[in-house]
C-alpha cells in the first residue's frame, strides 16, 4: 500500500497541499508545506497537521513520526500577515482559536509513537512550541528558536510557558519568553532545548537516523515510556496552559497587538501604547 493509498478521504484539498505525509518502513514523515511563508501556521496547516498526527496515532504500522518543514524553515509560527489589518476578532472567535491551540498540543502528546522534529531555519512562536512538544528534536546548528509572542504584543500562552522551563533553566527560559530573543540551534543544544545540533547539510540524514533507531525499539515499551514521561508535561500543561491561553486570547484584542502585527508587515518598529 502506498502513502497515497493510505491517505484518509477527509484530508483533501488545501489541507493536503500544506501538510504532506509519506510512510516508509515504519517511519511516517509529516512535512509542513508552506515554504514561501516559512511554513507559517494558517487554519489549513493547523487542521492538516492535526489530521496527520491522528492518522499516525491510528496506524499500527507506524513506529515513529518524523516532523519536518519544506524549504528553508521548520515553522515560523502563526501567520502574522493574517493578523494585520481588518477588524479585531471578537471574544467568541478567540475562545475557539485558543481551544484549537490546546487541542493541537494534546494531539501531539496523545500520539503513542515517538515524534522526532527536524528543525532547520526558523522555529518561532507556535513553531517553536510544536517542535519542543515533540519527543526528540534534532536541529541544524544555524536554526533559530524563539517564542516571539511578546514581539507581536501577545502573551506567550500557547505552550512556550510549558515547554521552555522544562527543558532549560527557569531563569533563562523566563528571559527568552519575556523578550522573544532567539537561540541558535547550537545554543539550543548547549541549553538542553534539543537533543543535538548538526551542520545544516546533515540535518535530514541525522533526524532520519534517530527516527529509524526509535522505530527499531520495542513499540509497546517505547509507547509506555513516552506516556509515562508525558505525565510530567501534562501536569505542567494543567498548571499553566489554560491561564496562558486565556491571557494570550485577551491580548489578541489589544491595540498593541494590532500595531505590532501591522508594523511587522510594514517592516517598521512598533509603537506600543499599553492598551
N, C-alpha and C positions, 0 to 999 in steps of 0.2 A: 504493500500500500504506500503510495507516495504522500508527501506532505500535503499536496493539493487535495488528494482524496480524503485526507483526514480533516480538512478544513470544515468546521461546522457551518451549516447553512446560514446561521444568523450573522456570521462575520463576512459581510459582503460590502461592496461599495466603498465609501470613504474610509471606514474603519480598517478594512483590509488593505487599503492603499497606504495608510500611515503606520500600520503595525504589521510587519511580515513575520511569518512563522515557518520554520523548517525543522523537521525531525530527522536525525541521522544517528543510528546506532545508540539509541537511548538518550541522546542529547537533544533537547528542544532549544533551538536558537530563536529568540524573540528579538527582532530588530525594529527599533523606533525609526520611522522613515519620513521625517520632515527635514531633510538635510539643509534645505535652503533657509530654514529657521532655526538651525542648530537643534532640531528635534524638540522645539518648544511645545509644551502641552496645551493643546486645544481640546474641545469636547470630544472630537473624533478619536484623537490619540489616547485620551484618558479612557474612553469606553473600549477602544481596541486593545489596549494593554490589559485592562481588567479581564476582557473576554479571553485573551491569550493565556493569562495566568490560570483562569478557571479551567481552560482546556487542558493545560498541563496537569493540574490537580486531578482531573478525571481520567487521565490516560495512564494505565498501568505500565505501558511500555516506555514511558518517560522516566528516566532515572535522575536526571539533573536538568536544570534550566540555565541557559546562558543568555543573559540580557545585555544588549549592546545597542549602539546608535549608528545609523548610517552617516557617512560624511565625516566632518571634522570634529563632531562633538557627541557626547553621550546624551545629554539633555540639558538645555539652558533654562529649564523651569517653566513656569506659567507663561503663556503668550502675552507679554506686556503690551504689544501693539493692539491686542484685542481689548485691553482695559482703557486705553486712551480715547478721549472724545466721547460724544454721546451723553445720554442721561445716566445719572448714577443708578446702579441696580438697587432694587428695593430689598427690605429685610427678608421677605419670603424667598427671594432668589438666593440670598446669601445663606439662609438655612439649608436650602437644597444643595448648594455647592459645597458647603462645609461638610455636610453629611456624606457627599460623594467622595470628598477627600479622605475622610476616615475610612470609608468602605474600601478604597484602594489600598490603604495601608493594612487593613485587616486581611484583604485578599493576599497581599504579599506574604503575610505571616501564616496564612492558612494553607498555602501550598506545601504539601508534606515533603516534596523533593527539595534538595538544596538548590539555591539560586546563586549563580555566580554573575557578578556585574563586571563587564569590561569597560573601563572608563577612559576615554580619550577626550581631549578638548574640554568643553565646559560641562560641569555637573553643578548647576546653580539652583538655588531655591528649592522648588519641588524636585528638580532633577537630582540634587544632592541627597534629598530625603529618600527618593526612590532607590538610589544606589546604596545608601547606608542602611536601608531596611533589608537589603539582600544579605545572604548569609556569608558570602565571601566577596571581597572587592579587590580586583586587580586593576591597577591604574597605570597609565603612561606617566613617565616622570614629569612631563610638562603639562599634565592635565591641570585643570583649575577647579577646585572645590570651593563653594561658598554658599552660605544661606543669605540670600540677598533681599529677603523680605523688607528689612528696615530701609533699604535703599530705595524702595518704591512706596514707602510710607505705610507698610503693613507690619503687624505683629508676626514674628516667626513662630506661627502656631500650627503648621500642618505636619509636624513630625521632627523638625530640626531640634526643638527643645527636648525631644525624647532621645534621639539618636546621638547627637554630638556629645552630650555629657557622659554617656555610657562608654564612648569609645576613646575619649581623651580626658585630660584633667578638666575639672569643673571650671576652674578659673579661665583657662584658655578657651573652653567652649563658650563660656559666657561672653568673653571679649569678641569672639568671632560672630556670635549671634547678634550682639548689640551693634556691631559695626559693619557686618557683611564683608569684612576683609577676606580676601581669597587665600587659599592654601594650595600650593602646587602638589602634584602627585608625589614627588619626592618628599616634601614636608609632611604630607598626609601619612606616608609610610613611617616616618620617624615619630609622628604623634600617635600612631596606632589607629588612625581612621580607616586604613586599608590593610589588607594582608601584605601586599608588596607593590612596589613601583618598578617598572621596567622601561627600557627605551621604547619610544612610541612604535617603532617598526617591529617590535617583538610582542606587542600587546595581545594581538589576536591569537597568536600561537600559544602564548603563555596562559591566557584565560581558558583556551580550549584544553590545554594540558591539565589545568586544575579541574576543569569540568569533567574530563574523562577519568581522572583519578577518583573523584567523588562518585561517578557513575559506576566504577568498578567495586565499590564497597557494598556491604550487605544492606539492601534497601530498607528493611524493617529497622535495623539498628540505627541507620543514619536518620530515618524519619523520626524515630523515638528520641534520639539525641537532640535533633533540631527542635522538636516540640517541647522537650524539657527546658532547653536553654531559652526558647522564646517566651516561657513563662516570666522570665526576668524582664524582657522587653514589653510584654503585655502589662505587667504590673506598673511599669513606668508610664505606659500609654494611659492606663486607667487613672494614674495620678495627675498627669498634666495635659493630655491631649484635648479633652473636651474644653477645658479652660482656655487653652491656647487657640483652638479653633473659634471659640466664641469671640475672643478679642480680635483675632485676625478678621473674622467676618465683620466686626464693627468697624475696623479701620478701612475696610473696602469702601465704606460710605463717607469717609472723611475727604475734605478738600485737599489735605496734604497728599493723600494717595493719588487723587486725580492729577494734581500738579506734578507729582513725581513721574507718573506714567506719561503725561504729555511731554515733560522735559526729556524723558528717555527717548521718545520717538523723535523729538525735535533736536536731539543731541546738544542739550544745554544743561547747565547745573539747575537743579530745582530750587525754588524759594519756598521754604516751609513757613507756615503761619500759625501752627499749633491749633488747627481747627479742621 
